[in-house]
Amino acid sequence: MSNINPYAYTPAAPNPFAEQVAVPTGPQVTMWRKGNVLVMFKHAPIPKEICILSNQPATRTLKRNLTWHPPLVYLALLANLIIYAVIAMIMQKKAVIDIPLTEEWYKRRQTRMLIAWSIALLGVVAFIAGVANANSDIVGFLILAGIVMVLGAAVYGIVGCRLVVPQRIDDNYVWLKGVHPDYLNRLPPWPYNP
């Protein structure tokens, strides 16, 4: 019996980036590209030498807990927020990945987090100032401004600080959006249909 895996990826031509790439090729491949999406085994590590956001040498890694649920679950919002939360928790899939980053991307994320927390803190101060000055003409404005600032900071923090977005997670694979196109070009194509 032969030990050759007929389903293993074999490159059609030599890879010009082979010297620079920390991404494995051959039968041990754990990551692929599917259009502008990175597909990887759920428990496989991402090589730590190259930043997946800039395609430059990485200096740090950041552990991220990813969750995903089928988009149809959002229809439960039409019924009730609590029903949506329960269904989303039941249907969600999770993955934990270590994202390799350059110092620039790491600092960019830190800056965005600082901005989000600063806006949220100012919103809390504005809300408290509005409540404390109950006899003032600007009470309603301060309270409303405080609420808007806190909600805006939460949205900015969630959207601005995320690095990659799970397009899909199942029991075996993770599909990630937001990966640099040159990084994806180093990977073999996704060999399956789904």
Buried (B, 14 or more C-beta within 10 A) or exposed (E): EEEEEEEEBEEEEEBEEEEEBEBBBEEEBBBBBBEEBBBBBBEBEBBBEBBBBBBBEBBBBEEBEBEBBEEEBEEBEEEEEEEBEEBBEEEBBEBEBEBBBBEEBBEBBEEBBEBBEEBBEBBBEBBEBBEEEEEEEEBEEBBEBBBBBBEBBBEBBEEBBBBBBBBBBEEEBBBBEBBBEEBBEBBBEBEEEE
